[in-house]
Amino acid sequence: MAIKKELLDILACPQCKGDLRLNEAGIGLICDRCKLLYHIKDDIPVMLIDEAEKI
């Protein structure tokens, strides 16, 4: 896993403040409420709404 569980537990979607989950490929964090994928680059989640990918 590219991101530690402790970090995942405290991260929230910057748009709706909802929970995030690691996607199956481990390349990003998914907000099921907003249907956005926040990519992880160099083990750092990019939590910018403008750079998130719609899923």
N, CA, C and O of each residue as an XYZ file, in Angstrom:
220
protein
N       0.852     -1.172      0.000
C       0.000      0.000      0.000
C       0.896      1.234      0.000
O       1.870      1.308      0.750
N       0.565      2.176     -0.828
C       1.371      3.381     -0.991
C       1.134      4.395      0.123
O       1.900      5.349      0.258
N       0.104      4.207      0.907
C      -0.218      5.181      1.953
C      -0.550      4.421      3.241
O      -1.219      3.388      3.208
N      -0.081      4.937      4.359
C      -0.302      4.259      5.639
C      -1.752      4.411      6.088
O      -2.405      5.421      5.825
N      -2.234      3.375      6.775
C      -3.615      3.367      7.254
C      -3.878      4.524      8.214
O      -4.969      5.094      8.203
N      -2.899      4.879      9.041
C      -3.074      5.978      9.989
C      -3.352      7.288      9.257
O      -4.184      8.081      9.696
N      -2.656      7.516      8.141
C      -2.877      8.725      7.351
C      -4.241      8.669      6.670
O      -4.972      9.660      6.649
N      -4.578      7.525      6.121
C      -5.866      7.364      5.450
C      -7.027      7.615      6.418
O      -8.064      8.148      6.022
N      -6.852      7.234      7.672
C      -7.913      7.419      8.670
C      -8.190      8.891      8.969
O      -9.308      9.237      9.349
N      -7.198      9.760      8.805
C      -7.413     11.174      9.137
C      -7.674     12.051      7.920
O      -8.098     13.197      8.069
N      -7.428     11.533      6.718
C      -7.674     12.327      5.510
C      -9.169     12.387      5.204
O      -9.913     11.442      5.465
N      -9.585     13.512      4.648
C     -10.981     13.691      4.240
C     -10.998     14.352      2.868
O     -10.051     15.038      2.483
N     -12.063     14.142      2.152
C     -12.235     14.770      0.845
C     -12.260     16.286      1.032
O     -13.026     16.788      1.855
N     -11.438     17.021      0.287
C     -11.430     18.469      0.438
C     -12.719     19.142     -0.049
O     -12.996     20.284      0.316
N     -13.492     18.452     -0.855
C     -14.726     19.044     -1.370
C     -15.903     18.864     -0.414
O     -16.596     19.828     -0.088
N     -16.128     17.619      0.037
C     -17.313     17.342      0.865
C     -16.965     16.975      2.307
O     -17.859     16.818      3.140
N     -15.685     16.838      2.602
C     -15.191     16.444      3.931
C     -15.571     15.012      4.293
O     -15.557     14.640      5.466
N     -15.910     14.208      3.283
C     -16.282     12.818      3.516
C     -15.081     11.901      3.583
O     -13.943     12.330      3.390
N     -15.343     10.634      3.857
C     -14.302      9.621      3.963
C     -13.713      9.301      2.599
O     -14.368      9.443      1.566
N     -12.451      8.864      2.623
C     -11.757      8.433      1.414
C     -11.360      6.983      1.579
O     -11.196      6.491      2.695
N     -11.205      6.299      0.445
C     -10.707      4.926      0.471
C      -9.666      4.779     -0.620
O      -9.705      5.480     -1.632
N      -8.739      3.868     -0.409
C      -7.700      3.598     -1.391
C      -8.313      2.804     -2.530
O      -9.045      1.845     -2.290
N      -8.022      3.192     -3.776
C      -8.585      2.440     -4.895
C      -7.867      1.096     -5.033
O      -6.821      0.880     -4.421
N      -8.426      0.209     -5.827
C      -7.924     -1.153     -5.942
C      -6.480     -1.213     -6.432
O      -5.709     -2.061     -5.984
N      -6.112     -0.322     -7.347
C      -4.751     -0.317     -7.901
C      -3.752      0.352     -6.964
O      -2.543      0.235     -7.166
N      -4.239      1.050     -5.946
C      -3.365      1.711     -4.996
C      -2.744      2.998     -5.512
O      -1.752      3.477     -4.962
N      -3.327      3.564     -6.573
C      -2.743      4.776     -7.161
C      -3.456      6.045     -6.743
O      -3.043      7.141     -7.121
N      -4.538      5.912     -5.957
C      -5.278      7.102     -5.577
C      -6.287      6.840     -4.486
O      -6.534      5.702     -4.088
N      -6.860      7.928     -4.015
C      -7.887      7.891     -2.986
C      -9.216      8.278     -3.614
O      -9.296      9.236     -4.382
N     -10.252      7.530     -3.284
C     -11.567      7.739     -3.883
C     -12.532      8.289     -2.836
O     -12.608      7.799     -1.709
N     -13.267      9.328     -3.248
C     -14.398      9.819     -2.473
C     -15.645      9.294     -3.174
O     -15.961      9.714     -4.287
N     -16.350      8.378     -2.526
C     -17.550      7.798     -3.137
C     -18.684      8.821     -3.237
O     -19.504      8.741     -4.152
N     -18.741      9.764     -2.325
C     -19.799     10.773     -2.330
C     -19.656     11.726     -3.520
O     -20.636     12.018     -4.206
N     -18.421     12.214     -3.765
C     -18.178     13.177     -4.853
C     -17.812     12.500     -6.174
O     -17.783     13.151     -7.219
N     -17.534     11.204     -6.130
C     -17.089     10.449     -7.306
C     -15.803     11.050     -7.885
O     -15.696     11.284     -9.088
N     -14.819     11.296     -6.985
C     -13.537     11.853     -7.388
C     -12.412     10.923     -6.964
O     -12.486     10.258     -5.931
N     -11.364     10.893     -7.792
C     -10.149     10.138     -7.498
C      -9.023     11.138     -7.323
O      -8.709     11.906     -8.232
N      -8.416     11.120     -6.137
C      -7.257     11.964     -5.845
C      -6.026     11.086     -6.000
O      -5.856     10.116     -5.261
N      -5.174     11.417     -6.950
C      -3.997     10.602     -7.241
C      -2.963     10.697     -6.132
O      -2.898     11.687     -5.403
N      -2.156      9.650     -6.018
C      -1.036      9.619     -5.088
C       0.235      9.667     -5.924
O       0.456      8.807     -6.777
N       1.072     10.677     -5.679
C       2.334     10.824     -6.419
C       3.479     10.804     -5.426
O       3.496     11.588     -4.477
N       4.435      9.913     -5.636
C       5.591      9.763     -4.734
C       5.144      9.552     -3.290
O       5.707     10.142     -2.369
N       4.136      8.712     -3.098
C       3.568      8.367     -1.789
C       2.912      9.547     -1.071
O       2.711      9.496      0.142
N       2.579     10.605     -1.806
C       1.917     11.780     -1.233
C       0.596     11.992     -1.964
O       0.588     12.156     -3.184
N      -0.530     11.991     -1.232
C      -1.810     12.234     -1.887
C      -1.929     13.686     -2.344
O      -1.635     14.613     -1.589
N      -2.362     13.868     -3.582
C      -2.573     15.209     -4.137
C      -4.044     15.552     -3.878
O      -4.937     15.110     -4.601
N      -4.271     16.340     -2.841
C      -5.636     16.616     -2.378
C      -6.166     17.942     -2.919
O      -6.751     18.732     -2.179
N      -5.959     18.177     -4.201
C      -6.452     19.386     -4.850
C      -7.670     19.035     -5.689
O      -7.601     18.152     -6.543
N      -8.773     19.710     -5.457
C     -10.013     19.421     -6.169
C      -9.826     19.582     -7.671
O     -10.349     18.781     -8.446
N      -9.086     20.606     -8.095
C      -8.880     20.860     -9.522
C      -8.074     19.775    -10.214
O      -8.165     19.623    -11.432
N      -7.283     19.015     -9.457
C      -6.469     17.952    -10.037
C      -7.074     16.570     -9.867
O      -6.509     15.584    -10.340
N      -8.219     16.488     -9.195
C      -8.890     15.213     -9.006
C      -9.532     14.761    -10.318
O      -9.908     15.571    -11.165
N      -9.643     13.461    -10.451
C     -10.229     12.869    -11.663
C     -11.627     12.374    -11.352
O     -11.833     11.678    -10.358
N     -12.590     12.727    -12.192
C     -13.972     12.231    -12.013
C     -14.015     10.762    -12.390
O     -13.408     10.328    -13.368
N     -14.758     10.004    -11.575
C     -14.909      8.556    -11.853
C     -16.364      8.215    -12.009
O     -16.705      7.056    -12.245
